[in-house]
Amino acid sequence: MITPALLTEERILWEGKAFRGIIFRPIDLFLVPLSLVFGGLSLVWIGSAEGTAEDLILKLGCLPILIFGLYGALGRFVIDASIRRKIAYFVTNKRVLIVNSHDGSTAEWVGIDSLPSLELDERPDGSGTIRFGKSVGWWTGNFTPENGRVLDQLESDMDMIWQPMSDPTPQFIRIPNARSVYELIQSLIKQ
């Protein structure tokens, strides 16, 4: 079990783990077929090439496209699930914490008294995602680049669509009984 380092007079009020398994998002209805097309076309090109030197260059040139197609259709889901498997969430009387033992037990936290905003995305089964800040990015409809740095924002967005765990906004992803955790945090904010 992952345990966070607590501050003086801090106590854990709730703890949970990130969702175990593959998460499909609406954008995946576009990304998976696109990846399959890229991967399939590269396989056709590789298979149709003959043994000449030019064909060898074609085969080598198609390998990155094939790898991209495999990653987009399958690999990114496996990587995302393996990262989430080692993440634990905590709500204390002073902070919300996201502890990641995948990369050496790093902790990301936001003080209860300094939460920028709180968003709940609840699913019909009661599970949901709590975001500690606004969604940023073209794919979520809230594109607001800071200081006109459009390319930096676009790069961040591209990371997020391919790898959801790359989202810079702290969040509890697909936790059970999300509304009760959301209400607990709301009550701590009001204190």
Protein Blocks (a to p, Z undefined) as FASTA:
>chain_A
ZZddddehiacfbdcdddedddddfklmmmmmmmmmmmmmmmmmmmmpcfbfklmmmmmm
mmmmmmmmmmmmmmmmmmmmmmmmmcccdddfkbccdddfknopaacdddfklcfbdcdd
ddfkopacddebddedjklopaccehhiaklmmmmmmmmmmmmmlpmbdcdehiahklmm
mmmmmmmmmZZ
